[in-house]
Structures are given as structure tokens and as C-alpha cells.
Amino acid sequence: MDGIEWKHGDVRHLDDLPEKSIDVAFDKGTLDAMIHGSPWNPPDDVKQNTGQYIREVNRVLKDDGVFLYVTYRQPHFIRPLLNCEGTNWEIDMEVLGDGSGFGYHGFILTKAKS
């Protein structure tokens, strides 16, 4: 696709990407794969791994950059992980789907200007 550069790596350590260097990041499954245990009180490793990931996305996004996250997890369990220390997001969320099955959620996290 013209105008799109694809990268891959460990999302907790995006060392090869400079600060404020990307416009959009998209996640469907990566954050969810890091989560296990009680959703009311996530284990320390969940908070550590998801926090590293979210802070790295925040670091590499340009001011007003957007992180799009799609999940089946309930928003009241996900928001605390997205709002981890060291980030400053404006978070919008929409319920996605046609209502005929299990709903899923689309989060739009916009990085605040620093």
C-alpha cells in the first residue's frame, strides 16, 4: 500500500522507532493476549506488560496521533490499563457490531499534545 510503512517488533520495547514518529497505531488482539487472571484485580505481570506497551505506543505517536484498539473485553476493565501512568490520552469508545451477537468495543485513543 502506498504511503504506509509497516513495522514489527516487541510492542513493549519499540526502540527502533523515534519518539513522536508515527501517526496511527492499531491493535486487535495484542493487548488482549497480554491479559489474564482476574479482570477486577489484574496480576502484576499484566499491569507491567500492558503498561510498557501502552507507554511505548504513547511515546512513538505524534501529538494528536491516534491509537485504535478493538476488543471484546468490557470497557470498565480495559480503561484502567489504557490510562496507565505516563500517558495522557483522550479516550473515546464505541460499541461495534450489529447487535445480533456478542458486542465488541472500539477505542480511539488520541495522544494529547505535550
C-alpha distances in whole Angstrom, upper triangle without the diagonal:
4,6,6,8,10,13,16,20,23,22,26,26,23,25,22,20,22,24,22,19,16,16,15,16,16,19,20,22,23,25,27,27,29,32,35,39,40,38,41,41,38,39,39,36,34,35,34,31,30,31,29,26,26,28,25,22,25,25,22,21,21,24,23,20,20,20,19,21,22,25,28,31,33,32,36,35,32,32,35,32,29,32,33,35,33,31,31,29,29,28,28,28,27,29,26,27,29,32,33,33,32,30,28,27,24,24,23,24,24,25,28,29,31
4,6,8,11,15,18,21,25,24,27,27,23,25,22,20,22,23,21,18,16,15,15,17,18,21,22,25,25,27,29,30,31,34,37,41,42,40,43,43,40,41,41,38,36,36,36,33,31,32,30,27,27,28,26,23,25,25,21,20,20,23,22,20,20,21,20,23,24,28,31,33,35,34,38,37,33,34,36,33,31,33,34,36,33,31,31,29,29,29,29,29,29,31,28,29,32,35,36,35,35,33,30,29,26,26,24,25,24,25,28,28,30
4,7,10,13,17,20,23,22,25,24,21,22,19,17,18,20,18,14,12,12,13,15,16,19,22,24,24,26,28,29,30,33,36,40,41,39,41,41,39,40,39,37,34,34,34,31,29,30,28,25,25,26,23,20,22,22,18,17,17,20,19,16,17,18,19,22,23,27,30,32,34,33,36,35,32,32,34,31,28,30,31,33,30,28,28,26,26,26,26,27,28,30,28,29,32,35,36,36,35,33,29,28,24,24,22,22,21,22,24,24,26
4,6,10,13,17,20,19,22,21,18,20,17,15,17,18,16,13,11,10,10,12,13,16,18,21,20,22,25,25,27,29,33,36,38,35,38,38,35,36,36,33,31,31,30,27,26,27,25,22,22,23,20,17,19,20,16,15,16,19,18,15,15,16,16,19,20,24,27,29,31,30,33,32,29,29,31,28,25,28,29,30,28,25,26,24,25,25,25,25,26,27,25,27,30,33,34,33,32,30,27,25,22,22,20,20,20,20,23,23,25
4,7,10,14,17,16,19,18,15,16,14,12,14,16,15,12,10,11,11,11,13,16,18,20,19,21,24,24,25,28,31,35,37,35,37,37,34,35,34,31,29,30,28,25,24,25,23,20,20,21,18,16,18,18,14,14,15,19,19,16,16,16,17,19,21,24,28,29,31,30,33,32,28,29,30,27,25,27,28,29,27,25,25,24,25,25,26,26,27,29,27,29,32,34,36,34,33,31,28,26,23,23,21,21,20,20,23,24,25
4,7,11,14,13,17,16,13,15,13,12,15,17,16,13,11,12,11,10,11,13,15,17,16,18,21,21,22,25,28,32,34,32,35,35,31,32,31,28,26,27,26,23,22,23,21,18,19,20,17,15,18,18,14,15,16,20,20,16,16,15,16,17,19,22,25,26,29,28,31,30,26,27,29,25,23,26,26,28,26,24,25,24,25,25,25,25,26,28,26,27,31,33,34,32,31,29,26,24,22,21,20,20,20,20,24,24,26
4,7,10,10,14,13,10,12,10,9,13,15,15,12,11,13,12,11,12,13,15,16,14,17,20,19,20,23,26,30,32,30,33,33,29,29,28,25,24,25,23,20,19,20,18,15,17,18,14,13,16,16,12,14,16,20,20,17,16,15,16,17,19,22,25,26,29,28,30,29,25,26,27,24,22,25,24,25,24,22,24,23,25,25,26,26,27,28,27,29,32,34,35,33,31,30,26,25,22,22,21,20,20,20,23,24,25
4,7,8,12,11,9,11,10,10,14,16,17,15,13,16,14,12,12,12,14,14,12,15,17,16,17,20,23,27,29,28,31,30,27,27,26,22,21,22,21,17,17,19,16,13,16,17,13,13,16,16,14,15,18,22,22,19,18,16,17,17,19,20,24,24,27,27,29,27,24,25,26,22,21,24,23,25,23,22,24,23,26,25,26,26,27,28,27,28,32,34,35,32,30,29,25,24,22,22,21,21,22,21,25,26,26
4,6,9,8,7,9,9,10,14,16,17,15,15,17,16,13,14,13,15,15,12,14,17,15,15,19,22,25,28,27,30,28,25,24,23,20,19,20,18,14,15,16,14,11,14,15,12,12,16,15,13,16,19,22,23,20,19,17,18,18,20,21,24,24,27,27,29,26,23,24,25,21,20,23,21,23,21,21,24,23,26,25,27,27,28,29,28,30,34,35,36,33,31,30,26,25,23,22,22,21,22,21,25,26,26
4,5,5,6,9,10,11,15,16,18,17,16,19,17,14,14,13,15,14,10,12,15,13,12,16,19,22,25,24,26,25,21,21,19,16,15,16,14,11,12,13,10,9,12,13,10,11,15,14,13,16,19,22,23,20,19,17,18,17,19,20,23,22,25,25,26,24,21,22,22,18,18,20,19,20,19,19,22,22,25,24,26,26,28,29,28,30,34,35,36,33,30,29,25,24,23,22,22,20,22,21,24,25,25
4,5,6,9,11,11,14,14,15,15,14,16,14,11,12,10,13,12,9,9,13,12,11,14,18,21,23,22,24,23,19,19,18,15,14,14,13,9,9,11,8,5,9,10,7,8,11,12,11,13,17,19,20,17,16,13,14,14,16,17,20,20,22,22,23,21,18,19,19,15,14,17,15,17,16,16,18,18,21,20,22,22,24,26,25,27,31,32,33,31,28,26,23,21,20,18,18,17,18,17,20,22,22
4,6,9,12,12,14,14,16,16,16,18,17,14,15,13,16,15,11,11,14,13,11,14,17,20,22,21,23,21,18,17,15,13,12,12,10,7,8,8,5,4,8,8,6,9,11,11,12,14,18,20,21,18,18,15,17,16,18,19,22,21,23,22,23,20,17,18,18,14,14,16,14,15,14,14,18,18,21,21,23,23,26,27,27,30,34,34,35,33,30,28,25,23,22,20,20,18,19,18,20,22,21
4,5,8,9,11,12,15,15,15,18,17,15,16,16,18,18,14,14,17,16,14,18,21,23,26,25,27,25,21,21,18,16,16,15,13,10,12,11,8,7,10,10,7,10,12,11,11,14,17,20,21,19,19,17,19,19,21,22,25,24,26,25,27,24,21,22,21,17,17,18,16,17,15,16,19,20,23,23,26,26,29,30,30,33,36,37,39,36,33,31,28,26,24,22,22,20,20,19,21,22,21
4,6,6,8,10,12,11,12,15,14,12,14,15,18,18,14,15,19,18,16,20,23,26,28,27,29,27,24,23,21,19,18,18,16,13,14,13,10,9,11,10,6,8,11,9,8,11,14,17,19,16,17,15,17,18,21,22,26,25,27,26,27,25,22,22,22,19,17,19,17,18,16,16,19,19,22,22,25,26,28,30,29,32,36,37,38,36,33,31,28,26,23,21,21,18,19,17,20,20,20
4,5,7,9,12,12,13,17,17,15,18,18,22,21,18,19,22,21,20,23,26,29,31,30,32,30,27,26,23,21,21,20,17,16,16,16,12,12,14,12,9,11,13,10,9,13,16,19,21,18,19,18,21,21,24,26,29,29,31,29,31,29,25,25,25,22,20,22,20,19,17,18,20,21,25,25,28,29,31,33,33,36,39,40,42,40,37,35,31,29,27,25,24,21,21,19,21,21,20
4,7,10,12,11,12,16,16,15,18,19,22,22,19,20,24,23,22,25,28,31,33,32,34,33,29,29,27,24,24,23,21,19,19,19,15,14,16,15,11,12,15,12,10,13,15,19,21,18,19,18,21,22,25,27,30,30,32,31,33,31,27,28,27,24,23,24,22,22,20,20,22,23,26,26,29,30,32,34,33,36,39,41,42,40,38,36,32,30,28,26,24,22,22,20,22,22,21
4,7,9,7,8,12,13,12,15,17,20,21,18,19,23,23,22,25,28,31,33,31,33,32,29,29,27,24,24,23,21,19,18,18,15,13,14,13,9,10,12,9,6,10,12,15,17,14,16,15,18,20,23,25,29,29,31,29,31,29,26,25,26,22,20,22,21,21,18,17,19,20,23,23,26,27,29,31,31,33,37,39,40,38,36,34,30,28,25,23,21,19,19,17,19,19,18
4,6,6,9,12,14,14,18,19,23,24,21,21,25,25,24,27,30,33,35,33,34,33,30,30,28,26,25,24,22,20,20,19,16,15,15,13,10,11,12,8,6,9,10,13,16,14,16,16,20,21,25,27,31,31,32,30,32,30,27,26,26,23,21,22,21,20,17,17,18,19,22,23,26,28,30,33,33,35,39,41,43,41,38,36,32,29,27,24,22,20,18,16,18,17,16
4,6,8,11,13,14,17,19,23,24,21,21,25,25,24,26,30,32,33,31,33,31,29,29,27,25,24,23,21,20,19,17,15,14,14,11,9,9,9,5,4,7,8,10,13,12,14,15,18,20,24,26,30,29,30,28,29,28,25,24,24,21,19,19,18,17,14,14,15,16,19,21,23,26,28,31,31,34,38,39,42,40,37,35,31,28,25,22,20,17,16,13,14,13,12
4,6,8,11,12,16,18,22,24,21,21,25,26,24,27,30,33,34,31,33,32,29,30,28,27,25,24,22,21,20,18,16,15,14,12,10,9,8,6,5,5,4,7,10,8,11,13,16,19,23,25,29,28,29,27,29,28,24,23,23,21,18,19,18,18,15,13,14,14,17,19,21,23,26,29,29,32,36,37,40,38,36,33,29,26,23,20,18,15,13,10,12,10,10
4,7,10,11,15,17,21,23,21,21,25,25,25,27,31,34,35,33,34,34,31,32,30,28,27,25,24,22,21,20,18,16,15,14,12,10,11,9,5,6,6,9,12,9,12,13,16,19,22,25,29,29,30,28,30,29,26,25,25,23,20,21,21,21,18,16,17,17,19,20,22,24,27,29,29,32,35,37,39,38,36,33,29,27,23,21,18,16,15,13,15,14,14
4,6,8,11,14,18,20,18,19,22,23,23,25,29,32,33,31,33,32,30,31,29,27,25,24,23,21,20,19,17,15,14,14,12,9,10,10,6,5,6,9,10,7,9,10,13,16,19,22,26,26,28,26,28,27,23,23,24,22,19,20,20,21,18,16,16,16,17,18,20,22,23,26,26,28,32,34,36,34,32,30,26,23,20,18,15,14,12,11,14,14,15
4,7,10,14,17,20,19,19,22,24,24,26,30,33,33,30,32,32,30,31,30,29,26,25,25,23,21,20,19,17,15,15,14,11,11,11,9,6,6,8,8,5,6,9,11,14,18,21,25,25,26,24,27,26,23,22,23,22,18,19,21,22,19,16,16,14,15,16,17,19,21,24,23,26,29,31,33,32,31,28,24,21,18,16,13,12,10,10,13,13,15
4,7,10,14,16,16,16,19,21,21,23,26,30,30,27,30,30,27,29,28,26,24,23,23,21,18,19,18,15,13,15,13,9,10,12,10,7,8,11,10,6,5,6,8,11,14,17,21,22,23,21,24,24,20,19,21,19,16,18,19,21,19,16,16,14,14,14,15,16,18,20,20,22,26,28,30,29,27,24,21,18,14,13,10,10,9,10,14,15,17
4,7,10,13,12,12,15,17,17,19,23,26,27,24,27,27,24,26,25,23,21,20,20,17,15,16,15,12,11,13,11,7,10,11,9,8,11,13,12,8,6,5,6,8,12,15,18,19,21,19,22,21,17,17,19,17,14,16,17,19,18,15,16,14,15,14,15,16,17,20,19,21,25,27,29,27,25,22,19,16,13,12,10,10,10,11,15,17,18
4,7,10,10,11,13,15,16,17,21,24,25,22,25,26,23,25,25,23,20,20,20,17,15,16,16,12,12,14,13,10,12,15,13,11,14,16,15,11,8,6,5,6,8,11,15,16,18,17,20,19,16,17,19,16,14,17,18,20,20,17,18,15,16,14,15,14,15,17,16,18,22,23,25,23,21,19,15,13,11,10,10,10,12,14,17,20,21
4,6,6,7,9,11,12,14,17,21,22,19,22,23,20,22,22,20,17,17,18,15,12,15,15,11,11,14,13,10,13,16,15,14,17,19,18,14,11,8,6,5,6,9,12,13,16,15,18,17,13,15,17,14,12,16,17,20,19,17,18,16,17,15,15,14,15,16,15,17,21,22,24,21,19,17,13,12,10,10,11,11,14,15,19,22,23
4,6,8,8,10,12,13,16,20,21,18,22,23,20,22,22,20,17,18,19,16,14,17,17,14,14,17,17,14,17,19,18,18,21,22,21,18,14,11,8,6,5,7,10,11,14,15,18,16,13,16,18,15,14,18,19,22,22,20,21,19,19,17,16,14,15,15,13,15,19,20,21,18,16,14,11,11,10,11,12,14,17,19,22,25,27
4,6,5,6,9,10,13,16,18,16,20,20,17,19,20,18,15,16,17,14,12,16,16,13,14,17,17,15,18,20,20,19,23,25,23,20,17,14,12,9,8,7,10,11,14,15,18,16,13,16,18,15,14,18,19,22,23,21,22,20,21,19,19,17,17,17,16,17,21,21,22,19,16,15,12,12,12,13,15,16,19,21,24,27,28
4,5,5,7,9,12,16,18,17,20,20,16,17,18,15,12,14,15,11,10,13,13,9,11,14,14,12,16,18,17,17,21,23,22,19,17,13,12,9,10,10,12,13,16,16,19,16,13,16,17,13,13,17,17,20,20,19,21,19,21,19,19,18,19,19,19,20,24,25,25,22,20,19,15,15,14,14,16,16,19,19,23,26,26
4,5,5,7,11,14,15,13,16,16,13,14,15,13,10,11,12,9,7,10,11,8,9,12,13,12,14,17,17,17,21,22,21,18,16,12,12,9,10,9,11,10,13,13,15,13,10,12,13,10,10,13,13,16,17,16,18,17,18,16,17,16,18,18,18,20,24,24,25,22,19,18,14,13,13,12,14,14,17,18,21,24,25
4,5,5,8,12,13,11,15,15,12,14,15,14,10,12,14,11,9,13,14,12,12,16,16,15,18,20,20,20,24,25,24,22,19,15,13,10,9,7,9,8,11,12,14,11,9,13,14,11,12,15,15,19,20,19,21,19,20,18,18,16,17,17,17,19,22,22,23,19,16,15,12,12,13,13,16,16,20,21,24,27,28
4,6,8,12,14,13,17,17,13,14,15,12,10,13,14,11,10,14,14,12,14,17,17,16,19,21,21,22,26,27,27,24,21,17,16,13,12,11,12,11,15,16,18,14,13,16,16,13,15,18,17,21,22,21,23,22,24,21,22,20,21,20,20,21,25,25,25,22,19,18,16,16,17,17,19,19,22,23,26,29,30
4,7,10,13,12,15,14,11,11,12,9,6,9,10,7,7,10,11,10,12,15,15,15,18,19,20,21,25,26,26,23,21,17,17,14,14,12,14,12,15,16,17,14,12,15,14,11,13,16,15,18,19,19,21,20,23,20,22,20,22,22,22,24,27,27,28,24,21,21,18,17,18,17,19,19,22,22,25,28,28
4,7,9,8,12,11,8,9,11,9,6,9,11,9,8,11,13,12,13,16,17,17,19,21,22,23,26,27,27,25,22,18,18,14,14,12,12,10,12,14,14,11,10,13,13,10,12,15,14,18,20,19,21,20,22,20,21,19,21,20,21,23,26,25,26,23,19,19,16,16,17,17,19,19,22,23,26,29,29
4,7,8,11,10,7,8,11,9,7,10,12,11,11,14,16,15,17,19,21,21,23,25,26,27,30,31,31,28,26,22,21,18,17,14,14,11,14,16,15,12,12,15,15,13,15,18,17,20,22,22,25,24,26,23,24,22,23,22,23,25,28,26,27,23,20,20,18,18,20,20,23,22,26,26,29,32,32
4,6,9,8,6,7,10,10,8,11,14,14,13,16,18,18,19,22,23,24,25,27,29,29,33,34,33,31,28,25,24,20,20,17,16,13,14,16,15,12,13,16,15,14,17,19,18,21,24,24,26,26,27,25,26,24,25,24,25,27,29,28,28,25,21,21,20,20,22,22,25,25,28,29,31,34,34
4,5,5,5,7,11,12,10,12,15,15,15,17,19,20,20,22,24,25,26,28,30,30,33,34,33,31,28,25,24,21,20,17,16,12,13,15,13,10,12,15,13,13,17,18,18,20,24,23,25,25,26,23,24,22,24,23,24,26,29,27,27,24,20,20,19,20,22,21,25,24,28,28,30,34,34
4,6,5,9,12,13,10,11,15,15,13,15,18,18,17,20,23,22,23,26,28,27,31,31,30,28,25,22,21,18,17,14,13,9,9,11,9,6,8,11,10,10,14,15,15,18,21,21,23,21,23,20,21,19,20,19,21,23,26,24,25,22,18,18,16,16,18,18,21,21,24,25,27,31,31
4,6,10,12,14,12,12,16,17,15,16,20,20,19,21,24,24,24,27,29,29,32,32,31,30,27,24,23,20,20,17,16,12,11,12,9,7,10,12,10,11,15,15,15,18,22,21,23,22,23,20,21,20,22,21,23,25,28,26,27,24,21,20,19,18,21,20,23,22,25,26,28,31,31
4,6,9,11,10,10,13,15,14,15,18,19,18,20,23,23,24,26,28,29,32,31,31,30,28,24,24,21,21,19,18,14,14,14,12,9,11,13,11,11,15,15,14,17,20,20,22,22,24,22,23,22,24,24,26,28,31,29,30,27,24,23,21,21,23,21,24,23,26,26,28,31,31
4,7,8,6,7,10,11,10,12,15,16,16,18,20,21,21,24,26,26,29,30,29,28,26,22,22,19,19,17,17,13,14,14,13,9,10,13,10,9,13,14,13,15,19,19,21,21,23,21,23,21,24,23,25,27,30,29,30,27,23,22,20,20,21,20,23,21,25,25,26,30,29
4,6,5,7,9,10,11,12,14,16,17,18,20,21,22,24,26,27,31,31,31,29,28,24,24,21,22,19,20,16,17,18,16,13,14,16,13,12,15,16,14,16,19,20,23,23,26,24,26,25,27,27,28,30,33,32,33,30,26,25,23,23,24,23,25,24,27,26,28,31,31
4,5,5,6,9,10,10,12,14,15,16,18,20,21,22,24,26,29,29,30,28,27,24,25,22,23,21,22,19,20,20,18,15,15,16,13,12,15,16,13,14,17,18,22,22,25,24,26,26,28,28,30,32,36,34,36,32,29,28,26,25,25,23,25,24,26,25,27,29,28
4,5,5,6,8,10,10,12,14,15,16,18,20,21,23,24,28,29,29,27,26,22,23,21,22,20,21,18,20,20,19,16,15,17,15,12,15,16,14,15,17,19,22,23,25,24,26,26,28,28,29,31,35,34,35,32,28,27,25,24,25,23,25,23,26,25,27,29,28
4,5,5,6,8,10,11,12,14,15,16,18,20,21,22,26,27,27,25,23,20,20,17,18,16,17,15,16,16,16,12,12,14,12,9,12,14,12,14,16,17,20,20,22,21,23,22,24,24,25,28,31,30,31,28,24,24,21,20,21,19,21,20,23,22,25,27,27
4,6,5,6,8,10,10,12,14,15,16,18,20,21,24,25,25,23,22,19,20,17,19,17,19,16,17,16,15,12,11,12,9,7,10,11,8,11,13,14,17,17,20,19,21,21,24,24,26,29,32,31,33,30,26,25,22,20,21,19,20,18,21,20,22,25,24
4,6,5,6,9,10,11,12,14,15,16,18,20,23,24,25,23,22,19,21,19,21,19,21,19,20,19,19,16,14,15,13,10,12,13,10,11,13,14,18,18,22,21,24,23,26,27,28,31,35,34,35,32,29,27,25,23,23,21,22,20,22,21,22,25,24
4,5,5,6,9,10,11,13,14,15,17,19,22,23,24,22,20,17,18,16,18,17,19,17,19,19,19,16,14,15,14,10,12,14,11,13,14,15,18,18,21,20,23,22,25,26,26,29,33,32,34,30,27,26,23,21,21,19,20,19,21,20,22,25,24
4,5,5,6,8,10,11,12,14,16,17,20,21,21,19,17,14,15,13,15,14,16,14,16,15,16,13,10,12,10,7,8,10,9,11,12,12,15,15,18,17,19,19,21,22,23,26,29,29,31,28,24,23,20,18,18,15,17,15,18,17,20,22,22
4,5,5,6,8,10,10,12,14,15,19,19,20,18,17,14,16,15,17,17,19,17,18,16,17,14,12,12,10,7,8,9,6,8,9,9,13,13,17,16,19,19,22,24,25,28,32,31,33,30,27,25,22,20,19,16,17,15,17,15,17,20,19
4,6,5,6,9,10,10,12,14,18,19,20,18,17,15,17,16,19,19,21,19,21,20,20,18,15,15,14,10,11,12,9,10,10,11,14,15,19,18,21,22,25,26,27,30,34,34,35,33,29,27,24,22,21,18,19,16,18,16,18,20,19
4,6,5,6,9,10,11,12,16,18,18,16,15,12,14,13,15,16,19,17,19,18,19,17,14,14,14,10,10,12,10,12,11,11,14,14,17,17,19,19,22,23,24,27,30,31,32,30,27,25,21,19,18,16,16,14,16,15,17,19,19
4,5,5,6,9,10,11,14,15,15,13,12,9,12,11,14,15,18,16,18,16,17,15,12,12,11,8,7,8,7,9,9,8,11,10,14,13,16,17,20,21,22,25,29,29,31,29,26,23,20,17,16,13,13,11,12,11,14,16,16
4,5,5,6,9,10,13,14,15,13,13,11,14,14,18,19,22,20,21,19,20,18,15,14,13,11,9,10,8,8,6,6,10,11,14,15,18,19,23,25,26,29,32,33,35,33,30,27,24,21,19,16,16,12,13,11,13,15,14
4,5,5,6,9,12,14,15,13,13,11,14,15,18,19,23,21,23,21,22,20,17,17,16,13,12,13,11,12,10,9,12,13,16,17,20,21,24,26,26,29,33,34,36,33,30,28,25,22,20,17,16,14,14,12,15,16,15
4,5,5,6,10,12,13,10,9,8,11,12,15,17,21,20,21,19,21,19,16,15,16,13,11,12,12,13,11,9,11,11,14,14,17,18,21,23,23,26,30,31,33,31,28,26,22,19,17,14,13,10,11,10,13,14,15
4,6,5,8,9,10,9,9,8,12,13,17,19,22,21,22,19,21,20,16,15,15,13,10,11,10,11,8,6,8,8,12,13,16,18,21,23,24,27,31,32,34,32,30,27,23,20,18,14,13,9,9,7,9,11,11
4,6,8,10,12,10,12,11,15,16,20,22,26,24,25,23,24,23,20,18,18,16,14,14,13,12,9,8,10,12,15,16,19,21,24,27,28,31,34,35,38,36,33,30,27,24,21,18,16,13,12,9,11,12,11
4,6,9,11,9,11,11,14,16,20,22,26,25,26,24,26,25,21,20,21,18,15,16,16,16,13,12,13,13,16,17,20,22,24,27,27,30,34,35,37,35,33,30,26,24,21,18,16,13,13,10,13,13,13
4,6,8,5,7,8,12,14,18,21,24,24,25,23,24,24,20,19,20,18,15,15,16,16,13,11,12,11,13,15,17,19,22,24,25,28,31,33,35,33,31,28,25,22,18,16,13,11,9,7,10,10,11
4,6,5,8,11,14,17,21,23,27,27,28,25,27,27,23,21,22,21,17,18,18,18,15,13,12,12,14,16,18,21,23,26,26,30,33,34,37,36,34,31,27,24,21,18,15,12,10,7,9,8,10
4,5,9,11,15,18,21,24,28,27,27,24,26,26,23,21,22,21,17,17,18,18,15,12,11,10,12,14,17,20,22,26,26,30,33,34,37,36,34,31,27,24,21,18,14,12,8,6,6,5,7
4,6,10,13,16,19,22,26,25,25,22,24,25,21,19,21,20,16,16,18,19,16,13,11,9,9,12,14,17,19,23,23,27,30,31,34,33,31,28,25,21,18,15,11,9,6,5,6,6,10
4,7,10,13,17,20,23,23,24,21,23,24,20,18,20,19,15,16,17,18,16,13,12,10,11,12,14,16,18,22,22,25,28,30,33,31,30,26,23,20,16,14,10,8,6,5,8,9,12
4,6,10,13,16,20,20,21,18,21,21,17,16,18,17,13,14,16,18,16,13,12,9,10,10,11,13,15,18,18,21,25,26,29,28,26,22,19,16,12,10,7,6,5,6,10,12,14
4,6,10,13,17,17,18,16,18,18,14,14,16,14,10,13,14,17,15,12,12,9,10,10,11,12,14,16,17,20,23,25,27,25,23,20,17,14,10,8,6,5,6,8,12,14,16
4,7,10,14,15,16,14,17,17,13,13,16,15,11,14,16,19,18,15,15,12,12,10,10,10,11,13,13,16,20,21,23,22,20,17,13,11,7,6,5,6,9,11,15,17,20
4,7,10,11,13,11,15,14,10,11,14,12,10,13,15,18,18,16,16,13,13,11,11,9,11,12,12,15,18,19,21,19,17,14,11,8,6,5,7,8,11,13,17,20,22
4,7,9,11,11,14,14,11,13,16,14,12,16,18,21,22,19,19,16,16,13,12,10,10,10,9,11,15,16,18,16,13,11,7,6,5,6,9,11,15,17,20,23,26
4,5,8,9,12,11,9,12,14,13,12,16,18,21,22,20,21,18,18,14,14,11,11,10,10,12,15,15,17,14,11,9,6,5,7,8,12,13,17,19,22,26,28
4,7,9,12,11,10,13,16,15,15,18,20,24,25,23,23,21,20,17,16,12,12,10,10,11,14,13,14,11,8,7,4,6,9,11,15,17,20,23,26,29,31
4,6,9,7,7,10,12,12,12,15,17,21,23,21,22,19,19,16,15,12,13,11,12,14,17,16,17,14,10,9,7,7,10,11,15,16,20,22,25,28,30
4,6,6,7,9,11,12,13,15,17,21,23,21,21,19,18,15,14,11,12,10,12,14,17,15,17,15,11,9,8,8,11,11,15,16,20,22,24,28,29
4,5,5,6,9,10,10,12,14,18,20,18,18,15,15,11,11,8,10,10,12,15,18,17,19,17,14,11,10,7,10,9,12,13,17,19,21,24,26
4,6,6,8,10,11,11,14,17,20,18,18,16,16,13,13,11,13,13,16,19,21,20,22,20,16,14,13,11,13,12,15,15,19,20,22,25,27
4,6,7,8,10,11,13,16,19,17,18,17,17,14,15,13,15,15,17,20,23,21,23,20,17,15,13,12,14,13,16,16,19,21,22,26,27
4,6,5,6,9,10,14,16,15,15,14,14,11,12,11,13,14,16,19,22,21,23,20,17,15,12,10,11,10,13,12,16,17,19,23,24
4,5,5,6,9,12,14,12,12,11,11,9,10,10,13,14,17,20,23,22,25,23,19,17,14,12,12,9,12,11,14,15,16,20,21
4,6,5,6,10,13,11,12,12,13,11,14,14,17,18,20,24,27,26,28,26,22,20,18,15,16,13,15,13,16,16,17,21,21
4,5,5,9,12,11,12,12,14,12,15,14,17,18,20,23,27,26,28,25,22,20,17,15,15,12,14,12,15,15,17,21,21
4,6,9,11,8,10,8,10,9,12,12,15,17,19,22,25,25,28,25,22,19,16,14,13,10,11,9,11,12,14,17,18
4,7,8,7,7,7,10,9,12,13,17,19,21,25,28,28,30,28,25,22,19,16,16,12,13,10,12,11,13,16,16
4,6,6,9,10,13,12,16,17,20,22,24,28,31,30,33,30,27,25,22,19,18,15,16,13,14,13,14,17,16
4,6,8,11,14,15,18,20,24,26,28,31,34,34,37,34,31,28,25,23,22,18,18,15,16,14,14,16,15
4,7,10,14,15,19,21,24,27,28,32,35,35,38,36,33,30,27,24,22,19,18,14,14,12,12,13,12
4,6,10,11,15,17,21,24,25,29,32,32,35,33,30,27,24,21,19,15,14,11,11,8,9,11,10
4,7,9,13,16,20,23,24,28,31,32,35,33,30,27,24,20,18,15,13,9,9,6,6,9,9
4,6,9,12,16,19,21,25,28,28,31,30,27,24,21,17,15,11,9,6,5,5,6,9,11
4,7,10,14,17,19,23,26,26,29,28,26,22,20,16,14,10,8,6,5,7,7,10,13
4,7,10,14,16,19,22,23,26,25,22,19,16,12,10,7,6,5,7,9,10,14,16
4,7,11,13,16,19,19,23,22,20,16,14,10,8,6,5,6,8,12,13,17,19
4,7,9,13,16,16,19,18,16,13,10,7,6,4,6,9,11,15,16,20,23
4,6,10,12,13,16,15,14,10,9,6,5,7,8,12,14,18,20,23,26
4,7,9,9,12,12,10,7,6,5,6,9,12,15,18,21,23,27,29
4,7,8,11,10,10,6,5,6,6,10,12,16,19,22,25,28,31
4,6,8,8,8,6,7,9,10,14,16,19,22,26,28,32,34
4,6,8,9,8,10,12,13,17,19,23,25,29,31,35,37
4,6,7,7,10,12,14,18,20,24,26,30,32,36,38
4,7,8,11,14,17,20,23,26,29,33,35,39,41
4,6,9,13,15,19,22,25,28,32,34,38,40
4,7,10,14,17,20,23,26,29,32,35,38
4,7,10,13,17,19,23,26,28,32,34
4,7,10,13,16,20,23,25,29,31
4,6,10,13,16,19,22,25,27
4,7,10,13,16,19,22,25
4,6,10,13,15,19,21
4,6,10,12,16,18
4,6,9,13,15
4,6,9,12
4,6,9
4,6
4
